[in-house]
């Protein structure tokens, strides 16, 4: 696991390939207010429902409110 600064995250998003995914683990309500373009909402409390789908990706970037 790696932590990114905002500028590093921006650079990563610019270089994102189809084998990369950005997931937003906040609630659907928080996601609806604002989110990174192209991010997929996978709320943390339901993460078990999604984890098998993530195996297809080479890079997974997860972010939350904090």
Rosetta blueprint (number, residue, H / E / L):
1 X L
2 X L
3 X L
4 X L
5 X L
6 X H
7 X H
8 X H
9 X H
10 X H
11 X H
12 X H
13 X H
14 X H
15 X L
16 X L
17 X L
18 X L
19 X L
20 X E
21 X E
22 X E
23 X E
24 X E
25 X L
26 X L
27 X L
28 X H
29 X H
30 X H
31 X H
32 X H
33 X H
34 X L
35 X L
36 X L
37 X L
38 X L
39 X L
40 X E
41 X E
42 X L
43 X L
44 X H
45 X H
46 X H
47 X H
48 X H
49 X H
50 X H
51 X H
52 X H
53 X H
54 X H
55 X H
56 X H
57 X L
58 X L
59 X E
60 X E
61 X E
62 X E
63 X E
64 X L
65 X L
66 X L
